[in-house]
Amino acid sequence: MKPIALTPTQQRRLLKLARQAGRAPEHILKFVLRDGFDFCEWQVRESRAADAESKRKGTIPNDQVQREARRIIDASRARKARPA
């Protein structure tokens, strides 16, 4: 198997991506090799945007979401079960 050689441009791109993701370049490299730079950069950008949005808008605990979903489902079933 040939050793991997990145161009200086690719090395800079990998370092920048790793810095933005908060990971080591060695960790990010396996994803770049599998998915490509464009996809990995998009994914990190979207993840950071989602993190910022959740900090700005807040989050809802999972158990609260599950209770509300169950209430909606049960109400829908009850409406369907009524005789016509």
Sequence and secondary structure as in RCSB ss.txt:
>XXXX:A:sequence
MKPIALTPTQQRRLLKLARQAGRAPEHILKFVLRDGFDFCEWQVRESRAADAESKRKGTIPNDQVQREARRIIDA
SRARKARPA
>XXXX:A:secstr
       HHHHHHHHHHHHHHTS HHHHHHHHHHH HHHHHHHHHHHHHHHHHHHHH    HHHHHHHHHHHHHH
HHHHHHS  
